[in-house]
Amino acid sequence: MVELSVAGDGLYRRGFAGDTFNTLWHFARNAPAGWRAAYLTALGTDTMSDEMLGFFDAAGIETDAVRRIEGASPGLYMIHLRDGERSFSYWRDMAAAKRLADDEAHLDRIFSSGDAFYFSGITLAILPKAGRKRLLERVERARASGKLVAFDPNIRPRLWPDTATAKAAIEAAAKVSTLCLPSFDDERAAFGDETPEATAARYHGLGVGEVVVKDGGGAALVSWGDGRQSETVACVPPKQLVDTTGAGDSFNAAYLAARLGGIGPMEATLAGHRLASHVVGGHGALVG
């Protein structure tokens, strides 16, 4: 999406961001040897879409998986900041990304060529029901073939028609994922979990082998081996708190890069904390 973030004096700076893209951008900068990043999404054929595609390429993100849709355009969101905490306004009803799963042949090509996949609850929320079903079918096949499938529920109630639909989609996604990266505040609000341990246990019960429960700027619970092992890993305090936008997304990127590079779950969690701590010290989601 097109991102407008505070620049001071009533001005905003334009950027490109969005939860899965934020993670991919940071992953591309931290990817272990032999791994490349590619983005499955849809853009229009307008000037803004052209500029966004160029931004992907400059960031080292492969664009072969991007569909171009005549007459479509990207979505847009604005970040509002108060004491470092953020809220958002969105203009995304006509976003091209809502059609990313329309072309079955395109999906089959991308999922057959990739080795690991990452998606989020926002991905699911913006898709129509049929597109959501097509995407989850390919994700399920990827997991069945032994590929890593990572999922961040990233529950945003305003994107869903009702809580029941959101919960059903999140659970369906978890059932076809090998790794889940939920945020405790979201899970407590949606599912009533009383502790991060309860969140991890619920996702293990859905068949997820490895779960990392983030808790804002606090410690993270990492649970692996289908729940047979778990540890709480303390956060890394930031030098300064400027903007929490993208903190969880960057955590996910560092965690995935570490795990795909052969690093264990606890060390990967610490890597996630370190990158998130760095990112909240700058403006916007993409802090180099």
KAWO-V170632 format. One record per pair of residues at least 24 apart in sequence whose ideal C-beta (glycine too) atoms are under 10 Angstrom apart, sorted by the first residue. I is the first residue (numbers start at 1). J is the second residue. Records with the same first field share a line. If there is no record, write none. Layout:
I = J / J
This chain:
1 = 41 / 52 / 74 / 75 / 76 / 77 / 90 / 91 / 92 / 95 / 97
2 = 48 / 49 / 51 / 52 / 73 / 74 / 75 / 76 / 77 / 78 / 91 / 92 / 95
3 = 75 / 76 / 77 / 78 / 79 / 88 / 245 / 246 / 284 / 285 / 286
4 = 76 / 77 / 78 / 79 / 80 / 88 / 89 / 284
5 = 77 / 78 / 79 / 80 / 81 / 86 / 243 / 245 / 283 / 284 / 285 / 286
6 = 78 / 79 / 80 / 81 / 86 / 243 / 283 / 284
7 = 283 / 284
8 = 283
12 = 78 / 79
13 = 79 / 283 / 284
14 = 48 / 51 / 76
15 = 55 / 79 / 283 / 284 / 285 / 286
16 = 48 / 51 / 52 / 53 / 54 / 55 / 56 / 59 / 74 / 284 / 285 / 286
17 = 55 / 77 / 79 / 245 / 246 / 249 / 284 / 285 / 286
18 = 74 / 75 / 77 / 92 / 95 / 97 / 120 / 122 / 123 / 126 / 246 / 249 / 285
19 = 119 / 120 / 121 / 122 / 123 / 152 / 154 / 156 / 246 / 248 / 249 / 252 / 285
20 = 97 / 118 / 119 / 120 / 122 / 123 / 152 / 154 / 249 / 252
21 = 52 / 55 / 56 / 59 / 61 / 97 / 246 / 249 / 285 / 286
22 = 245 / 246 / 247 / 248 / 249 / 250 / 252 / 253 / 279 / 284 / 285 / 286 / 287
23 = 118 / 119 / 120 / 150 / 152 / 181 / 246 / 248 / 249 / 250 / 251 / 252 / 253 / 254 / 255 / 256 / 257 / 285
24 = 56 / 59 / 60 / 61 / 118 / 249 / 252 / 253 / 256
25 = 55 / 56 / 59 / 60 / 61 / 246 / 249 / 250 / 253 / 285 / 286 / 288
26 = 59 / 246 / 249 / 250 / 251 / 252 / 253 / 254 / 256 / 257 / 275 / 276 / 278 / 279 / 285 / 286 / 287 / 288
27 = 60 / 61 / 116 / 118 / 249 / 250 / 252 / 253 / 254 / 255 / 256 / 257 / 260
28 = 56 / 59 / 60 / 61 / 62 / 253 / 257
29 = 59 / 60 / 250 / 253 / 254 / 257 / 275 / 286 / 288
30 = 250 / 253 / 254 / 256 / 257 / 258 / 261 / 271 / 275
31 = 60 / 253 / 256 / 257 / 260 / 261
32 = 256 / 257 / 258 / 259 / 260 / 261 / 262 / 263
33 = 261
34 = 115 / 260 / 261
35 = 115 / 116 / 256 / 257 / 260 / 261
36 = 60 / 61 / 62 / 114 / 115
37 = 61 / 62 / 118 / 253 / 257
38 = 62 / 63 / 64 / 65 / 66 / 110 / 113 / 114
39 = 63 / 64 / 65 / 66 / 100
40 = 64 / 65 / 66 / 67 / 97 / 100 / 101 / 106 / 107 / 110 / 111 / 114 / 117 / 118 / 119 / 123 / 135 / 138
41 = 65 / 66 / 67 / 74 / 95 / 96 / 97 / 99 / 100 / 123
42 = 66 / 67 / 68 / 69 / 72 / 74 / 95 / 96 / 97 / 98 / 99 / 100 / 101 / 102 / 103 / 106
43 = 67 / 68 / 69 / 72 / 73 / 74 / 95 / 96 / 97 / 100
44 = 68 / 69 / 70 / 71 / 72 / 73 / 74 / 94 / 95 / 96
45 = 69 / 70 / 71 / 72 / 73 / 96
46 = 70 / 71 / 72 / 73 / 74 / 96
47 = 73
48 = 73 / 74 / 76
49 = 73 / 74 / 96
52 = 96
55 = 286
59 = 286 / 288
64 = 109 / 110 / 113
65 = 100 / 106 / 107 / 109 / 110 / 111 / 113 / 114
66 = 96 / 97 / 100 / 106
67 = 96 / 97 / 99 / 100 / 101 / 102 / 103 / 106 / 107 / 110
68 = 96
69 = 96 / 97 / 98 / 99 / 100 / 102 / 103
70 = 96
71 = 96
72 = 96 / 97 / 98 / 99
75 = 126
79 = 243 / 244 / 245 / 246 / 283 / 284 / 285
81 = 242 / 243 / 244 / 245 / 283
83 = 241 / 244
84 = 217 / 238 / 240 / 241 / 242 / 243 / 244 / 245 / 280 / 281
85 = 216 / 241 / 243 / 244 / 245
86 = 243 / 244 / 245 / 246 / 247 / 284 / 285
88 = 156 / 158 / 245
90 = 156 / 158 / 159
92 = 122 / 126 / 159
93 = 126
95 = 126
97 = 122 / 123 / 126 / 127
98 = 125 / 126 / 127 / 128 / 131
99 = 126 / 127 / 128 / 131
100 = 126 / 127 / 131 / 134 / 135
101 = 127 / 128 / 130 / 131 / 132 / 133 / 134 / 135 / 136 / 137 / 138
102 = 127 / 128 / 130 / 131 / 134
103 = 131 / 134
104 = 134 / 137 / 138
107 = 131 / 134 / 135 / 137 / 138 / 139
108 = 134 / 137 / 138 / 141
110 = 138
111 = 135 / 137 / 138 / 139 / 141 / 142 / 145 / 147
112 = 138 / 141 / 142 / 145
114 = 138 / 142 / 147 / 148
115 = 142 / 146 / 147 / 148 / 260
116 = 142 / 147 / 148 / 149 / 150 / 178 / 179 / 256 / 259 / 260
117 = 142 / 143 / 147 / 148 / 149 / 150 / 151 / 177 / 178
118 = 148 / 149 / 150 / 151 / 152 / 177 / 179 / 181 / 252 / 253 / 256
119 = 149 / 150 / 151 / 152 / 154 / 173 / 177
120 = 150 / 151 / 152 / 153 / 154 / 155 / 156 / 173 / 181 / 248 / 249 / 252
121 = 151 / 152 / 153 / 154 / 155 / 156 / 159 / 160 / 166 / 169 / 170 / 173 / 174 / 182 / 186 / 190
122 = 152 / 153 / 154 / 155 / 156 / 159
123 = 151 / 152 / 154 / 173
124 = 151 / 153 / 154 / 159 / 160 / 165 / 166 / 169 / 170 / 172 / 173
125 = 154 / 155 / 156 / 157 / 158 / 159 / 160 / 161 / 165 / 166 / 169 / 170
126 = 156 / 159
127 = 169
129 = 165 / 169
132 = 169 / 172 / 173
133 = 169 / 172
135 = 173 / 176
136 = 169 / 172 / 173 / 175 / 176 / 177
137 = 176
138 = 176
139 = 172 / 173 / 175 / 176 / 177
140 = 172 / 173 / 175 / 176 / 177
141 = 176
142 = 176 / 177 / 178
143 = 175 / 176 / 177 / 178 / 207
144 = 176
146 = 178
147 = 178
148 = 177 / 178 / 179 / 210 / 256 / 259 / 260
149 = 173 / 176 / 177 / 178 / 179 / 180 / 208
150 = 177 / 178 / 179 / 180 / 181 / 208 / 210 / 212 / 252 / 255 / 256 / 259 / 260
151 = 175 / 176 / 177 / 178 / 179 / 180 / 181 / 182 / 203 / 208 / 252
152 = 177 / 179 / 180 / 181 / 182 / 183 / 186 / 212 / 214 / 248 / 249 / 251 / 252
153 = 177 / 180 / 181 / 182 / 183 / 186 / 187 / 190 / 191 / 199 / 203
154 = 181 / 182 / 183 / 186 / 248 / 249 / 252
155 = 182 / 183 / 185 / 186 / 187 / 189 / 190 / 191
156 = 186
157 = 186 / 189 / 190
160 = 190
163 = 189 / 190 / 191
166 = 190
167 = 191
170 = 203 / 206
171 = 202 / 203 / 205 / 206
172 = 206
173 = 206 / 208
174 = 202 / 203 / 204 / 205 / 206 / 207 / 208 / 211
175 = 203 / 206 / 207 / 208
176 = 206 / 207 / 208
177 = 203 / 206 / 207 / 208 / 209 / 210 / 211
178 = 207 / 208 / 209 / 210
179 = 203 / 208 / 209 / 210 / 211 / 212 / 224 / 252 / 255 / 256 / 259 / 265
180 = 204 / 206 / 207 / 208 / 209 / 210 / 211 / 212 / 213 / 223
181 = 210 / 211 / 212 / 213 / 214 / 220 / 222 / 248 / 249 / 251 / 252 / 255 / 256 / 272
182 = 208 / 211 / 212 / 213 / 214 / 215 / 221 / 248
183 = 212 / 213 / 214 / 215 / 216 / 220 / 247 / 248 / 251
184 = 213 / 214 / 215 / 216 / 218 / 220 / 221
185 = 214 / 215 / 216
186 = 214 / 248
187 = 213 / 214
188 = 215
195 = 221
196 = 220 / 221 / 222 / 223 / 230 / 232
197 = 221 / 223 / 227 / 230 / 232
199 = 223
200 = 224 / 227 / 230
201 = 227 / 230
203 = 227
204 = 228 / 230
210 = 255 / 259 / 265 / 268
211 = 265
212 = 251 / 252 / 255 / 259 / 265 / 268 / 269 / 272
214 = 247 / 248 / 251 / 252 / 255 / 269 / 272 / 273 / 276
216 = 244 / 247 / 248 / 276
217 = 241 / 244 / 247 / 273 / 276 / 277 / 280
218 = 273
219 = 269 / 273
220 = 251 / 255 / 266 / 269 / 270 / 272 / 273 / 276
221 = 269
222 = 255 / 264 / 265 / 266 / 267 / 268 / 269 / 270 / 272
223 = 265
224 = 259 / 264 / 265 / 266 / 268
225 = 265
229 = 265 / 266
230 = 265 / 266
231 = 265 / 266 / 269
232 = 266 / 269
233 = 265 / 266 / 267 / 268 / 269 / 270 / 271 / 272 / 273
234 = 269 / 270 / 273
235 = 269 / 270 / 272 / 273 / 274 / 276 / 277
236 = 270 / 271 / 272 / 273 / 274 / 275 / 276 / 277 / 278
237 = 273 / 277 / 280
238 = 276 / 277 / 278 / 279 / 280 / 281 / 282
239 = 277 / 278 / 280 / 281
240 = 280 / 281 / 282
241 = 277 / 280 / 281
242 = 279 / 280 / 281 / 282 / 283 / 284 / 287
243 = 279 / 280 / 281 / 282 / 283 / 284 / 285 / 287
244 = 276 / 279 / 280 / 285
245 = 279 / 280 / 282 / 283 / 284 / 285 / 286 / 287
246 = 276 / 279 / 280 / 282 / 284 / 285 / 286 / 287
247 = 272 / 273 / 275 / 276 / 277 / 278 / 279 / 280 / 285 / 287
248 = 272 / 276 / 279 / 285
249 = 275 / 276 / 279 / 285 / 286
250 = 274 / 275 / 276 / 277 / 278 / 279 / 280 / 285 / 286 / 287
251 = 275 / 276 / 277 / 279
252 = 276
253 = 279
254 = 278 / 279
